[in-house]
Amino acid sequence: MSAIFDKMTETEKHVAEFLRELGLWYKYEFPVFLYDDKERPRVWTPDFFLPKLGLYVEVCGSEDIDYTYREEIFDKNGMYIIFVHYYKEEEAWKRFLVERLEYIGEKRLSLISEAIELAKKYRGT
């Protein structure tokens, strides 16, 4: 096992294994620059960054921790993040992760399609 894998919590290891099963290469605790709710610059390190998809995955290991603030800050900065609630049954968090990947993919495709339609006037088509 790699040194990075050894630094992960048990819950992060399970999510990392599932990402591998899905063929998704990740960077562990890859820093991201963003602005908080008071417009202060911050650097956070979500658990996983999926470079080819340009999105982050945060593993929520306990239902006692409220991740709402983090979700709001990522959304405010226009960044995609999936909060995996690992404490739920295995099939539930896996299904949620896949559903969020699908949702984000569809949302991005829609935005790109709209931009392409608007850009056609510049290509003369």
ABEGO torsion letter per residue (X at the ends): XBAAAAABBAAAAAAAAAAAAAGBBBBBGBBBBBBBAAGBBBBBBBABBBAAAGBBBBBBABAABBAAAAAAAAAAAGBBBBBBBAABBAAAAAAAAAAAAAAAAAAAAAAAAAAAAAAAAAAGX
